[in-house]
Amino acid sequence: MKKTVLISGLFACLFTLVLFSLFSFKNPQPAAATYKYMQISTVESIIPGGLGRSRILSTDQSGTVVEKELKNFYSFVGINFSNIANNDDVIVSRLNEIANDGWELYQTNTGVSNEKNGGGIFITRYLFRKPAQ
């Protein structure tokens, strides 16, 4: 009988200690981070004959638009893979500049617009963020 009471008392003490340890050490909630955002857009033309306009556009925090020319996907003889490679280099270079300034790539969205005459555009939007100071 004494043994049963002693074991029950130990379990009650152990249970109480476990409950105390679970509820006494609350994890503080981190403060919600605030960010500032910047969006970069690339517009790449797929108009036959190289007649379209392709650009990479970004607007900095002061509202200044930075525009860099990209080459069109098509030339007069068809798809131009060297133009695509050139565009990749320009886009990656611009994204690296932004990342080196402390911006984190947060999200990307893509879209395609096709026209009946075989032309159209590819657009990609890159959303960057960094903690607000």
C-alpha positions as CSV (number, residue, x, y, z in Angstrom):
1,M,0.0,0.0,0.0
2,K,2.8,2.4,0.9
3,K,4.6,1.5,-2.3
4,T,1.5,2.3,-4.3
5,V,1.0,5.6,-2.7
6,L,4.7,6.4,-3.1
7,I,4.6,5.5,-6.8
8,S,1.4,7.5,-7.3
9,G,3.0,10.5,-5.6
10,L,6.1,10.3,-7.8
11,F,4.0,10.1,-11.0
12,A,2.0,13.1,-9.8
13,C,5.2,15.1,-9.1
14,L,6.6,14.0,-12.4
15,F,3.4,15.0,-14.2
16,T,3.4,18.4,-12.5
17,L,7.0,19.0,-13.4
18,V,6.3,18.2,-17.1
19,L,3.3,20.5,-17.2
20,F,5.3,23.2,-15.5
21,S,8.1,22.9,-17.9
22,L,5.8,23.0,-21.0
23,F,3.9,26.1,-20.0
24,S,6.5,28.1,-18.1
25,F,9.0,28.7,-21.0
26,K,7.0,30.4,-23.6
27,N,8.8,31.0,-26.9
28,P,8.7,34.7,-27.7
29,Q,7.1,35.4,-31.0
30,P,9.5,37.1,-33.4
31,A,8.4,40.6,-34.5
32,A,6.8,40.6,-38.0
33,A,9.4,41.6,-40.5
34,T,8.6,44.6,-42.7
35,Y,10.1,44.6,-46.2
36,K,10.4,46.9,-49.1
37,Y,9.9,45.4,-52.6
38,M,11.2,46.0,-56.1
39,Q,10.0,44.4,-59.3
40,I,12.0,43.7,-62.5
41,S,10.2,42.9,-65.7
42,T,11.7,41.3,-68.8
43,V,9.8,41.5,-72.1
44,E,11.1,39.4,-74.9
45,S,9.6,39.7,-78.4
46,I,8.8,36.7,-80.6
47,I,7.8,38.8,-83.6
48,P,9.2,37.2,-86.8
49,G,11.9,39.2,-88.6
50,G,13.3,40.7,-85.4
51,L,10.9,43.6,-85.6
52,G,9.8,43.5,-82.0
53,R,11.2,45.3,-79.0
54,S,12.7,43.4,-76.1
55,R,13.7,45.0,-72.8
56,I,14.5,44.5,-69.1
57,L,12.8,47.2,-67.0
58,S,13.3,48.0,-63.3
59,T,12.2,50.9,-61.2
60,D,14.3,51.9,-58.2
61,Q,13.1,53.3,-54.9
62,S,13.3,56.8,-56.1
63,G,11.0,56.0,-59.1
64,T,13.8,56.1,-61.7
65,V,13.3,53.5,-64.5
66,V,16.3,51.5,-65.5
67,E,15.9,50.1,-69.0
68,K,18.3,47.7,-70.7
69,E,17.8,46.5,-74.3
70,L,17.5,42.8,-75.0
71,K,17.6,41.1,-78.4
72,N,14.6,39.7,-80.1
73,F,14.2,35.9,-80.2
74,Y,13.7,35.9,-84.0
75,S,15.8,37.2,-86.8
76,F,14.8,37.2,-90.5
77,V,15.9,33.6,-90.8
78,G,14.1,32.2,-87.7
79,I,14.9,31.7,-84.1
80,N,18.2,33.1,-83.1
81,F,19.8,31.1,-80.3
82,S,22.7,33.5,-79.9
83,N,20.2,36.3,-79.1
84,I,18.6,34.1,-76.5
85,A,22.0,33.4,-74.9
86,N,22.8,37.1,-75.0
87,N,19.5,37.9,-73.2
88,D,20.3,35.3,-70.6
89,D,23.6,37.0,-69.9
90,V,22.0,40.4,-69.6
91,I,19.2,39.2,-67.4
92,V,21.5,37.2,-65.1
93,S,23.9,40.2,-64.9
94,R,21.1,42.5,-63.9
95,L,19.7,40.1,-61.3
96,N,23.2,39.7,-59.8
97,E,23.5,43.5,-59.5
98,I,20.3,43.6,-57.6
99,A,21.2,40.7,-55.4
100,N,24.6,42.3,-54.6
101,D,22.7,45.4,-53.4
102,G,21.1,43.2,-50.7
103,W,17.8,42.3,-52.5
104,E,16.4,38.8,-52.2
105,L,14.6,37.2,-55.1
106,Y,11.2,36.5,-53.5
107,Q,8.9,35.4,-56.4
108,T,8.8,35.1,-60.1
109,N,5.8,35.1,-62.5
110,T,5.8,34.4,-66.2
111,G,3.3,34.9,-69.0
112,V,3.0,34.6,-72.8
113,S,1.0,36.6,-75.2
114,N,0.5,35.1,-78.6
115,E,-1.0,36.9,-81.6
116,K,-2.7,35.3,-84.6
117,N,0.1,36.5,-87.0
118,G,2.7,34.4,-85.2
119,G,4.1,37.2,-83.0
120,G,3.9,37.8,-79.3
121,I,5.9,38.3,-76.2
122,F,7.3,36.4,-73.2
123,I,7.2,38.4,-70.0
124,T,8.8,37.5,-66.7
125,R,8.4,39.5,-63.5
126,Y,10.9,39.1,-60.7
127,L,9.8,40.4,-57.3
128,F,12.7,41.2,-54.9
129,R,12.5,42.2,-51.3
130,K,14.8,43.3,-48.5
131,P,14.2,44.3,-44.9
132,A,13.0,47.8,-44.4
133,Q,15.5,49.9,-42.5
